[in-house]
Every structure is written in C-alpha cells, then in structure tokens.
Amino acid sequence: MHSCKPSGWSIAIQWRFWRDCRFALTLLGILLAHELGHYFACRHHQHPRQLSVFHSRTHVIGTFGAFILIRSPIRSMRALFDVGASGPLVGFLVALPAMGYGVLHAKVIPALAADGNADLSLA
C-alpha cells in the first residue's frame, strides 16, 4: 500500500499536517467561492469571461490570491455593481460557517486567557 506521507513522520507531525491542511483548504474554499461569485455574475450578465487563475503573490498593499479575466468592458452600472459585489458577498457567506465552526471548536488556553495577558498597552 502506497502512502502520500514520508515514512519518517511521527504521529504528532501527521496530526499537525492534516490540521494545517484543513485550515489551508478552508481558506482556498473561501477564495474559490469569492472568485466564482464574480464569474457567475459575469455569466448572468452575459459578459465574456475566463475562469479564475489562482496564484500566490505578496505586494506592499497586501496579497493577491486570484484574478479573473473579463474580456470586455462592463457597460451598465447594474452589471458592474453585481459583478463587483457578488465576489465578496459569496465569499462572506462561505466564511460564516467556517468562522462558526472555528469559534465552536476553539480551545481556550488558560495561561493566555488570564487578566494579565489581556493588556493591549504598547508601553
């Protein structure tokens, strides 16, 4: 039987790997939903478009995760609003259950939850 993990991995490392994969796949799912929101809004308004291309890039103003190529200018304000707003709206709707799951399954670490650690002063 062939395994996709290196044979020298301990149980703790395997657990952390799969935990981190769940985190990464959740973020990619939110990004995919965001981009598909733009894509299907373009499709609804019958604008020529291309599927999203995912990439990893950092910049001074933030990170870029994906882009979608819209092949013609969007001519109506209604279509422009729909295409622009649909991505963040759909991404938010997908992020809500992920956030709920994270809040419900979060572990409180008592040493970090103490009153002395809640100070936000910069002094």
ZAVO-59629 format. One record per residue: residue number from 1; residue in three letters; y, z, x of N, C-alpha, C in turn. Coordinates in steps of 0.05 Angstrom, whole numbers, plus 5000, padded with zeros to 4 digits. Example, Ala and Ser with C-alpha at 12.3 -4.5 7.8 and 13.67 -1.06 7.14 Angstrom:
2
<r donu="1" lovex="ALA" n_c2="4886" n_c3="5156" n_c1="5264" ca_c2="4910" ca_c3="5156" ca_c1="5246" c_c2="4934" c_c3="5156" c_c1="5264"/>
<r donu="2" lovex="SER" n_c2="4955" n_c3="5142" n_c1="5257" ca_c2="4979" ca_c3="5143" ca_c1="5273" c_c2="5001" c_c3="5157" c_c1="5258"/>
This chain:
123
<r donu="1" lovex="MET" n_c2="4977" n_c3="5000" n_c1="5017" ca_c2="5000" ca_c3="5000" ca_c1="5000" c_c2="5025" c_c3="5000" c_c1="5018"/>
<r donu="2" lovex="HIS" n_c2="5043" n_c3="4982" n_c1="5013" ca_c2="5067" ca_c3="4979" ca_c1="5029" c_c2="5090" c_c3="4995" c_c1="5017"/>
<r donu="3" lovex="SER" n_c2="5104" n_c3="5009" n_c1="5034" ca_c2="5126" ca_c3="5026" ca_c1="5025" c_c2="5153" c_c3="5015" c_c1="5036"/>
<r donu="4" lovex="CYS" n_c2="5174" n_c3="5018" n_c1="5020" ca_c2="5200" ca_c3="5007" ca_c1="5029" c_c2="5215" c_c3="5027" c_c1="5047"/>
<r donu="5" lovex="LYS" n_c2="5205" n_c3="5051" n_c1="5050" ca_c2="5219" ca_c3="5071" ca_c1="5067" c_c2="5205" c_c3="5073" c_c1="5094"/>
<r donu="6" lovex="PRO" n_c2="5220" n_c3="5080" n_c1="5115" ca_c2="5207" ca_c3="5084" ca_c1="5141" c_c2="5188" c_c3="5108" c_c1="5139"/>
<r donu="7" lovex="SER" n_c2="5166" n_c3="5106" n_c1="5154" ca_c2="5145" ca_c3="5126" ca_c1="5152" c_c2="5153" c_c3="5153" c_c1="5163"/>
<r donu="8" lovex="GLY" n_c2="5173" n_c3="5155" n_c1="5180" ca_c2="5181" ca_c3="5180" ca_c1="5192" c_c2="5200" c_c3="5197" c_c1="5175"/>
<r donu="9" lovex="TRP" n_c2="5206" n_c3="5188" n_c1="5151" ca_c2="5225" ca_c3="5203" ca_c1="5135" c_c2="5213" c_c3="5228" c_c1="5124"/>
<r donu="10" lovex="SER" n_c2="5228" n_c3="5250" n_c1="5125" ca_c2="5218" ca_c3="5275" ca_c1="5113" c_c2="5223" c_c3="5275" c_c1="5083"/>
<r donu="11" lovex="ILE" n_c2="5212" n_c3="5294" n_c1="5069" ca_c2="5216" ca_c3="5296" ca_c1="5040" c_c2="5245" c_c3="5300" c_c1="5034"/>
<r donu="12" lovex="ALA" n_c2="5259" n_c3="5317" n_c1="5049" ca_c2="5287" ca_c3="5323" ca_c1="5044" c_c2="5304" c_c3="5298" c_c1="5048"/>
<r donu="13" lovex="ILE" n_c2="5299" n_c3="5282" n_c1="5068" ca_c2="5314" ca_c3="5257" ca_c1="5073" c_c2="5308" c_c3="5237" c_c1="5050"/>
<r donu="14" lovex="GLN" n_c2="5283" n_c3="5235" n_c1="5042" ca_c2="5277" ca_c3="5217" ca_c1="5020" c_c2="5291" c_c3="5225" c_c1="4994"/>
<r donu="15" lovex="TRP" n_c2="5293" n_c3="5251" n_c1="4989" ca_c2="5306" ca_c3="5261" ca_c1="4965" c_c2="5336" c_c3="5254" c_c1="4966"/>
<r donu="16" lovex="ARG" n_c2="5348" n_c3="5259" n_c1="4989" ca_c2="5377" ca_c3="5252" ca_c1="4992" c_c2="5382" c_c3="5223" c_c1="4990"/>
<r donu="17" lovex="PHE" n_c2="5364" n_c3="5206" n_c1="5000" ca_c2="5366" ca_c3="5177" ca_c1="4999" c_c2="5367" c_c3="5168" c_c1="4970"/>
<r donu="18" lovex="TRP" n_c2="5348" n_c3="5177" n_c1="4953" ca_c2="5347" ca_c3="5169" ca_c1="4925" c_c2="5370" c_c3="5181" c_c1="4909"/>
<r donu="19" lovex="ARG" n_c2="5378" n_c3="5205" n_c1="4916" ca_c2="5402" ca_c3="5217" ca_c1="4903" c_c2="5426" c_c3="5200" c_c1="4909"/>
<r donu="20" lovex="ASP" n_c2="5430" n_c3="5192" n_c1="4933" ca_c2="5453" ca_c3="5175" ca_c1="4941" c_c2="5451" c_c3="5147" c_c1="4929"/>
<r donu="21" lovex="CYS" n_c2="5427" n_c3="5137" n_c1="4926" ca_c2="5423" ca_c3="5111" ca_c1="4913" c_c2="5432" c_c3="5112" c_c1="4884"/>
<r donu="22" lovex="ARG" n_c2="5425" n_c3="5134" n_c1="4870" ca_c2="5434" ca_c3="5137" ca_c1="4842" c_c2="5464" c_c3="5137" c_c1="4841"/>
<r donu="23" lovex="PHE" n_c2="5478" n_c3="5151" n_c1="4859" ca_c2="5507" ca_c3="5152" ca_c1="4860" c_c2="5518" c_c3="5124" c_c1="4864"/>
<r donu="24" lovex="ALA" n_c2="5507" n_c3="5109" n_c1="4884" ca_c2="5517" ca_c3="5083" ca_c1="4891" c_c2="5512" c_c3="5063" c_c1="4868"/>
<r donu="25" lovex="LEU" n_c2="5489" n_c3="5064" n_c1="4856" ca_c2="5483" ca_c3="5046" ca_c1="4833" c_c2="5501" c_c3="5052" c_c1="4809"/>
<r donu="26" lovex="THR" n_c2="5508" n_c3="5077" n_c1="4805" ca_c2="5526" ca_c3="5084" ca_c1="4783" c_c2="5553" c_c3="5071" c_c1="4788"/>
<r donu="27" lovex="LEU" n_c2="5563" n_c3="5074" n_c1="4812" ca_c2="5589" ca_c3="5062" ca_c1="4819" c_c2="5588" c_c3="5031" c_c1="4816"/>
<r donu="28" lovex="LEU" n_c2="5567" n_c3="5019" n_c1="4826" ca_c2="5564" ca_c3="4990" ca_c1="4823" c_c2="5562" c_c3="4982" c_c1="4794"/>
<r donu="29" lovex="GLY" n_c2="5549" n_c3="4998" n_c1="4778" ca_c2="5547" ca_c3="4992" ca_c1="4749" c_c2="5574" c_c3="4993" c_c1="4736"/>
<r donu="30" lovex="ILE" n_c2="5591" n_c3="5012" n_c1="4743" ca_c2="5618" ca_c3="5013" ca_c1="4732" c_c2="5634" c_c3="4989" c_c1="4741"/>
<r donu="31" lovex="LEU" n_c2="5632" n_c3="4982" n_c1="4766" ca_c2="5646" ca_c3="4958" ca_c1="4776" c_c2="5636" c_c3="4933" c_c1="4763"/>
<r donu="32" lovex="LEU" n_c2="5610" n_c3="4930" n_c1="4759" ca_c2="5599" ca_c3="4907" ca_c1="4745" c_c2="5609" c_c3="4905" c_c1="4717"/>
<r donu="33" lovex="ALA" n_c2="5609" n_c3="4928" n_c1="4702" ca_c2="5619" ca_c3="4928" ca_c1="4675" c_c2="5648" c_c3="4919" c_c1="4674"/>
<r donu="34" lovex="HIS" n_c2="5664" n_c3="4929" n_c1="4693" ca_c2="5693" ca_c3="4922" ca_c1="4695" c_c2="5696" c_c3="4891" c_c1="4698"/>
<r donu="35" lovex="GLU" n_c2="5681" n_c3="4880" n_c1="4717" ca_c2="5684" ca_c3="4851" ca_c1="4722" c_c2="5673" c_c3="4835" c_c1="4698"/>
<r donu="36" lovex="LEU" n_c2="5651" n_c3="4844" n_c1="4686" ca_c2="5641" ca_c3="4829" ca_c1="4663" c_c2="5660" c_c3="4831" c_c1="4639"/>
<r donu="37" lovex="GLY" n_c2="5675" n_c3="4852" n_c1="4637" ca_c2="5696" ca_c3="4854" ca_c1="4616" c_c2="5716" c_c3="4831" c_c1="4619"/>
<r donu="38" lovex="HIS" n_c2="5725" n_c3="4827" n_c1="4644" ca_c2="5743" ca_c3="4804" ca_c1="4649" c_c2="5730" c_c3="4777" c_c1="4643"/>
<r donu="39" lovex="TYR" n_c2="5705" n_c3="4775" n_c1="4652" ca_c2="5690" ca_c3="4750" ca_c1="4649" c_c2="5687" c_c3="4742" c_c1="4620"/>
<r donu="40" lovex="PHE" n_c2="5677" n_c3="4762" n_c1="4604" ca_c2="5673" ca_c3="4755" ca_c1="4575" c_c2="5698" c_c3="4752" c_c1="4560"/>
<r donu="41" lovex="ALA" n_c2="5720" n_c3="4764" n_c1="4568" ca_c2="5746" ca_c3="4759" ca_c1="4555" c_c2="5755" c_c3="4730" c_c1="4561"/>
<r donu="42" lovex="CYS" n_c2="5751" n_c3="4721" n_c1="4585" ca_c2="5757" ca_c3="4693" ca_c1="4592" c_c2="5739" c_c3="4674" c_c1="4575"/>
<r donu="43" lovex="ARG" n_c2="5714" n_c3="4682" n_c1="4573" ca_c2="5696" ca_c3="4665" ca_c1="4558" c_c2="5704" c_c3="4664" c_c1="4528"/>
<r donu="44" lovex="HIS" n_c2="5712" n_c3="4687" n_c1="4517" ca_c2="5721" ca_c3="4689" ca_c1="4490" c_c2="5745" c_c3="4670" c_c1="4485"/>
<r donu="45" lovex="HIS" n_c2="5764" n_c3="4670" n_c1="4504" ca_c2="5788" ca_c3="4653" ca_c1="4501" c_c2="5784" c_c3="4625" c_c1="4512"/>
<r donu="46" lovex="GLN" n_c2="5759" n_c3="4618" n_c1="4520" ca_c2="5751" ca_c3="4592" ca_c1="4529" c_c2="5767" c_c3="4582" c_c1="4553"/>
<r donu="47" lovex="HIS" n_c2="5770" n_c3="4600" n_c1="4573" ca_c2="5783" ca_c3="4593" ca_c1="4598" c_c2="5761" c_c3="4587" c_c1="4618"/>
<r donu="48" lovex="PRO" n_c2="5764" n_c3="4567" n_c1="4635" ca_c2="5745" ca_c3="4562" ca_c1="4656" c_c2="5745" c_c3="4586" c_c1="4676"/>
<r donu="49" lovex="ARG" n_c2="5721" n_c3="4596" n_c1="4682" ca_c2="5719" ca_c3="4619" ca_c1="4699" c_c2="5693" c_c3="4617" c_c1="4715"/>
<r donu="50" lovex="GLN" n_c2="5692" n_c3="4635" n_c1="4735" ca_c2="5668" ca_c3="4637" ca_c1="4752" c_c2="5659" c_c3="4666" c_c1="4751"/>
<r donu="51" lovex="LEU" n_c2="5633" n_c3="4671" n_c1="4755" ca_c2="5623" ca_c3="4698" ca_c1="4756" c_c2="5635" c_c3="4713" c_c1="4780"/>
<r donu="52" lovex="SER" n_c2="5636" n_c3="4739" n_c1="4778" ca_c2="5648" ca_c3="4756" ca_c1="4798" c_c2="5633" c_c3="4755" c_c1="4824"/>
<r donu="53" lovex="VAL" n_c2="5648" n_c3="4758" n_c1="4846" ca_c2="5636" ca_c3="4760" ca_c1="4872" c_c2="5642" c_c3="4788" c_c1="4883"/>
<r donu="54" lovex="PHE" n_c2="5622" n_c3="4803" n_c1="4889" ca_c2="5625" ca_c3="4830" ca_c1="4899" c_c2="5627" c_c3="4829" c_c1="4930"/>
<r donu="55" lovex="HIS" n_c2="5645" n_c3="4845" n_c1="4940" ca_c2="5648" ca_c3="4848" ca_c1="4969" c_c2="5660" c_c3="4875" c_c1="4975"/>
<r donu="56" lovex="SER" n_c2="5657" n_c3="4883" n_c1="4999" ca_c2="5668" ca_c3="4909" ca_c1="5008" c_c2="5691" c_c3="4903" c_c1="5028"/>
<r donu="57" lovex="ARG" n_c2="5714" n_c3="4912" n_c1="5020" ca_c2="5738" ca_c3="4908" ca_c1="5038" c_c2="5758" c_c3="4930" c_c1="5033"/>
<r donu="58" lovex="THR" n_c2="5769" n_c3="4941" n_c1="5054" ca_c2="5790" ca_c3="4961" ca_c1="5051" c_c2="5816" c_c3="4949" c_c1="5060"/>
<r donu="59" lovex="HIS" n_c2="5837" n_c3="4960" n_c1="5049" ca_c2="5864" ca_c3="4950" ca_c1="5054" c_c2="5883" c_c3="4973" c_c1="5053"/>
<r donu="60" lovex="VAL" n_c2="5908" n_c3="4969" n_c1="5061" ca_c2="5928" ca_c3="4991" ca_c1="5061" c_c2="5932" c_c3="5002" c_c1="5033"/>
<r donu="61" lovex="ILE" n_c2="5930" n_c3="4985" n_c1="5013" ca_c2="5936" ca_c3="4994" ca_c1="4985" c_c2="5910" c_c3="5003" c_c1="4971"/>
<r donu="62" lovex="GLY" n_c2="5887" n_c3="5002" n_c1="4984" ca_c2="5863" ca_c3="5012" ca_c1="4971" c_c2="5839" c_c3="4995" c_c1="4979"/>
<r donu="63" lovex="THR" n_c2="5819" n_c3="4995" n_c1="4961" ca_c2="5795" ca_c3="4980" ca_c1="4967" c_c2="5792" c_c3="4957" c_c1="4946"/>
<r donu="64" lovex="PHE" n_c2="5780" n_c3="4936" n_c1="4954" ca_c2="5774" ca_c3="4914" ca_c1="4937" c_c2="5744" c_c3="4913" c_c1="4934"/>
<r donu="65" lovex="GLY" n_c2="5734" n_c3="4913" n_c1="4909" ca_c2="5705" ca_c3="4913" ca_c1="4905" c_c2="5694" c_c3="4887" c_c1="4895"/>
<r donu="66" lovex="ALA" n_c2="5711" n_c3="4871" n_c1="4881" ca_c2="5701" ca_c3="4846" ca_c1="4869" c_c2="5725" c_c3="4829" c_c1="4862"/>
<r donu="67" lovex="PHE" n_c2="5720" n_c3="4803" n_c1="4858" ca_c2="5741" ca_c3="4786" ca_c1="4847" c_c2="5728" c_c3="4765" c_c1="4830"/>
<r donu="68" lovex="ILE" n_c2="5743" n_c3="4755" n_c1="4810" ca_c2="5734" ca_c3="4734" ca_c1="4792" c_c2="5753" c_c3="4711" c_c1="4794"/>
<r donu="69" lovex="LEU" n_c2="5743" n_c3="4687" n_c1="4795" ca_c2="5759" ca_c3="4663" ca_c1="4798" c_c2="5764" c_c3="4652" c_c1="4770"/>
<r donu="70" lovex="ILE" n_c2="5788" n_c3="4652" n_c1="4760" ca_c2="5796" ca_c3="4639" ca_c1="4735" c_c2="5808" c_c3="4612" c_c1="4743"/>
<r donu="71" lovex="ARG" n_c2="5796" n_c3="4591" n_c1="4734" ca_c2="5803" ca_c3="4564" ca_c1="4745" c_c2="5828" c_c3="4551" c_c1="4733"/>
<r donu="72" lovex="SER" n_c2="5839" n_c3="4562" n_c1="4712" ca_c2="5864" ca_c3="4551" ca_c1="4700" c_c2="5882" c_c3="4573" c_c1="4693"/>
<r donu="73" lovex="PRO" n_c2="5908" n_c3="4567" n_c1="4691" ca_c2="5927" ca_c3="4588" ca_c1="4683" c_c2="5922" c_c3="4597" c_c1="4654"/>
<r donu="74" lovex="ILE" n_c2="5926" n_c3="4622" n_c1="4649" ca_c2="5923" ca_c3="4633" ca_c1="4622" c_c2="5949" c_c3="4628" c_c1="4608"/>
<r donu="75" lovex="ARG" n_c2="5948" n_c3="4613" n_c1="4586" ca_c2="5973" ca_c3="4603" ca_c1="4573" c_c2="5985" c_c3="4621" c_c1="4552"/>
<r donu="76" lovex="SER" n_c2="5969" n_c3="4637" n_c1="4538" ca_c2="5981" ca_c3="4654" ca_c1="4517" c_c2="5982" c_c3="4683" c_c1="4527"/>
<r donu="77" lovex="MET" n_c2="6002" n_c3="4697" n_c1="4517" ca_c2="6005" ca_c3="4725" ca_c1="4524" c_c2="5982" c_c3="4742" c_c1="4513"/>
<r donu="78" lovex="ARG" n_c2="5972" n_c3="4734" n_c1="4489" ca_c2="5950" ca_c3="4749" ca_c1="4477" c_c2="5925" c_c3="4747" c_c1="4495"/>
<r donu="79" lovex="ALA" n_c2="5919" n_c3="4722" n_c1="4505" ca_c2="5896" ca_c3="4718" ca_c1="4522" c_c2="5900" c_c3="4733" c_c1="4549"/>
<r donu="80" lovex="LEU" n_c2="5924" n_c3="4732" n_c1="4559" ca_c2="5929" ca_c3="4746" ca_c1="4585" c_c2="5925" c_c3="4776" c_c1="4582"/>
<r donu="81" lovex="PHE" n_c2="5935" n_c3="4787" n_c1="4559" ca_c2="5931" ca_c3="4815" ca_c1="4554" c_c2="5901" c_c3="4822" c_c1="4551"/>
<r donu="82" lovex="ASP" n_c2="5887" n_c3="4805" n_c1="4536" ca_c2="5858" ca_c3="4810" ca_c1="4531" c_c2="5842" c_c3="4809" c_c1="4557"/>
<r donu="83" lovex="VAL" n_c2="5848" n_c3="4789" n_c1="4574" ca_c2="5833" ca_c3="4786" ca_c1="4599" c_c2="5840" c_c3="4809" c_c1="4618"/>
<r donu="84" lovex="GLY" n_c2="5866" n_c3="4816" n_c1="4619" ca_c2="5874" ca_c3="4838" ca_c1="4637" c_c2="5865" c_c3="4865" c_c1="4629"/>
<r donu="85" lovex="ALA" n_c2="5865" n_c3="4871" n_c1="4603" ca_c2="5858" ca_c3="4898" ca_c1="4594" c_c2="5828" c_c3="4902" c_c1="4590"/>
<r donu="86" lovex="SER" n_c2="5813" n_c3="4880" n_c1="4586" ca_c2="5785" ca_c3="4884" ca_c1="4580" c_c2="5769" c_c3="4896" c_c1="4603"/>
<r donu="87" lovex="GLY" n_c2="5775" n_c3="4889" n_c1="4628" ca_c2="5760" ca_c3="4899" ca_c1="4650" c_c2="5762" c_c3="4930" c_c1="4653"/>
<r donu="88" lovex="PRO" n_c2="5787" n_c3="4940" n_c1="4655" ca_c2="5789" ca_c3="4970" ca_c1="4656" c_c2="5778" c_c3="4984" c_c1="4632"/>
<r donu="89" lovex="LEU" n_c2="5782" n_c3="4972" n_c1="4608" ca_c2="5772" ca_c3="4985" ca_c1="4584" c_c2="5741" c_c3="4987" c_c1="4584"/>
<r donu="90" lovex="VAL" n_c2="5728" n_c3="4965" n_c1="4591" ca_c2="5698" ca_c3="4965" ca_c1="4591" c_c2="5688" c_c3="4983" c_c1="4614"/>
<r donu="91" lovex="GLY" n_c2="5702" n_c3="4982" n_c1="4637" ca_c2="5694" ca_c3="5000" ca_c1="4659" c_c2="5697" c_c3="5029" c_c1="4652"/>
<r donu="92" lovex="PHE" n_c2="5718" n_c3="5036" n_c1="4637" ca_c2="5722" ca_c3="5064" ca_c1="4628" c_c2="5700" c_c3="5072" c_c1="4609"/>
<r donu="93" lovex="LEU" n_c2="5693" n_c3="5054" n_c1="4590" ca_c2="5672" ca_c3="5061" ca_c1="4571" c_c2="5645" c_c3="5065" c_c1="4584"/>
<r donu="94" lovex="VAL" n_c2="5640" n_c3="5051" n_c1="4606" ca_c2="5615" ca_c3="5055" ca_c1="4621" c_c2="5617" c_c3="5080" c_c1="4638"/>
<r donu="95" lovex="ALA" n_c2="5641" n_c3="5087" n_c1="4648" ca_c2="5644" ca_c3="5110" ca_c1="4665" c_c2="5642" c_c3="5136" c_c1="4649"/>
<r donu="96" lovex="LEU" n_c2="5649" n_c3="5136" n_c1="4624" ca_c2="5648" ca_c3="5161" ca_c1="4608" c_c2="5621" c_c3="5174" c_c1="4607"/>
<r donu="97" lovex="PRO" n_c2="5599" n_c3="5159" n_c1="4600" ca_c2="5573" ca_c3="5172" ca_c1="4600" c_c2="5565" c_c3="5181" c_c1="4628"/>
<r donu="98" lovex="ALA" n_c2="5572" n_c3="5166" n_c1="4649" ca_c2="5566" ca_c3="5174" ca_c1="4676" c_c2="5580" c_c3="5200" c_c1="4684"/>
<r donu="99" lovex="MET" n_c2="5605" n_c3="5202" n_c1="4675" ca_c2="5620" ca_c3="5227" ca_c1="4680" c_c2="5608" c_c3="5250" c_c1="4665"/>
<r donu="100" lovex="GLY" n_c2="5601" n_c3="5245" n_c1="4640" ca_c2="5588" ca_c3="5266" ca_c1="4624" c_c2="5562" c_c3="5276" c_c1="4637"/>
<r donu="101" lovex="TYR" n_c2="5546" n_c3="5257" n_c1="4646" ca_c2="5521" ca_c3="5265" ca_c1="4660" c_c2="5527" c_c3="5282" c_c1="4685"/>
<r donu="102" lovex="GLY" n_c2="5547" n_c3="5273" n_c1="4700" ca_c2="5554" ca_c3="5288" ca_c1="4724" c_c2="5564" c_c3="5316" c_c1="4718"/>
<r donu="103" lovex="VAL" n_c2="5581" n_c3="5319" n_c1="4697" ca_c2="5591" ca_c3="5345" ca_c1="4691" c_c2="5568" c_c3="5363" c_c1="4681"/>
<r donu="104" lovex="LEU" n_c2="5551" n_c3="5353" n_c1="4664" ca_c2="5529" ca_c3="5369" ca_c1="4653" c_c2="5508" c_c3="5377" c_c1="4674"/>
<r donu="105" lovex="HIS" n_c2="5505" n_c3="5361" n_c1="4695" ca_c2="5485" ca_c3="5367" ca_c1="4715" c_c2="5497" c_c3="5376" c_c1="4742"/>
<r donu="106" lovex="ALA" n_c2="5522" n_c3="5383" n_c1="4742" ca_c2="5535" ca_c3="5393" ca_c1="4767" c_c2="5525" c_c3="5421" c_c1="4774"/>
<r donu="107" lovex="LYS" n_c2="5523" n_c3="5426" n_c1="4799" ca_c2="5515" ca_c3="5453" ca_c1="4809" c_c2="5540" c_c3="5467" c_c1="4819"/>
<r donu="108" lovex="VAL" n_c2="5544" n_c3="5492" n_c1="4810" ca_c2="5566" ca_c3="5508" ca_c1="4819" c_c2="5557" c_c3="5524" c_c1="4844"/>
<r donu="109" lovex="ILE" n_c2="5571" n_c3="5522" n_c1="4865" ca_c2="5565" ca_c3="5536" ca_c1="4890" c_c2="5582" c_c3="5561" c_c1="4889"/>
<r donu="110" lovex="PRO" n_c2="5570" n_c3="5585" n_c1="4886" ca_c2="5586" ca_c3="5610" ca_c1="4882" c_c2="5606" c_c3="5615" c_c1="4905"/>
<r donu="111" lovex="ALA" n_c2="5599" n_c3="5610" n_c1="4930" ca_c2="5617" ca_c3="5615" ca_c1="4952" c_c2="5642" c_c3="5598" c_c1="4950"/>
<r donu="112" lovex="LEU" n_c2="5640" n_c3="5574" n_c1="4940" ca_c2="5663" ca_c3="5556" ca_c1="4937" c_c2="5678" c_c3="5561" c_c1="4911"/>
<r donu="113" lovex="ALA" n_c2="5666" n_c3="5574" n_c1="4892" ca_c2="5679" ca_c3="5580" ca_c1="4866" c_c2="5694" c_c3="5606" c_c1="4866"/>
<r donu="114" lovex="ALA" n_c2="5693" n_c3="5621" n_c1="4888" ca_c2="5707" ca_c3="5646" ca_c1="4889" c_c2="5737" c_c3="5642" c_c1="4887"/>
<r donu="115" lovex="ASP" n_c2="5752" n_c3="5662" n_c1="4878" ca_c2="5781" ca_c3="5660" ca_c1="4874" c_c2="5796" c_c3="5654" c_c1="4900"/>
<r donu="116" lovex="GLY" n_c2="5786" n_c3="5664" n_c1="4922" ca_c2="5800" ca_c3="5659" ca_c1="4948" c_c2="5799" c_c3="5630" c_c1="4956"/>
<r donu="117" lovex="ASN" n_c2="5780" n_c3="5615" n_c1="4948" ca_c2="5777" ca_c3="5587" ca_c1="4955" c_c2="5792" c_c3="5568" c_c1="4936"/>
<r donu="118" lovex="ALA" n_c2="5803" n_c3="5579" n_c1="4915" ca_c2="5817" ca_c3="5562" ca_c1="4895" c_c2="5846" c_c3="5558" c_c1="4902"/>
<r donu="119" lovex="ASP" n_c2="5856" n_c3="5569" n_c1="4924" ca_c2="5884" ca_c3="5567" ca_c1="4932" c_c2="5889" c_c3="5539" c_c1="4942"/>
<r donu="120" lovex="LEU" n_c2="5911" n_c3="5527" n_c1="4932" ca_c2="5918" ca_c3="5500" ca_c1="4939" c_c2="5942" c_c3="5499" c_c1="4957"/>
<r donu="121" lovex="SER" n_c2="5951" n_c3="5521" n_c1="4968" ca_c2="5975" ca_c3="5521" ca_c1="4985" c_c2="5969" c_c3="5506" c_c1="5011"/>
<r donu="122" lovex="LEU" n_c2="5990" n_c3="5493" n_c1="5021" ca_c2="5987" ca_c3="5478" ca_c1="5046" c_c2="5996" c_c3="5493" c_c1="5070"/>
<r donu="123" lovex="ALA" n_c2="6004" n_c3="5518" n_c1="5067" ca_c2="6015" ca_c3="5534" ca_c1="5089" c_c2="5992" c_c3="5545" c_c1="5106"/>
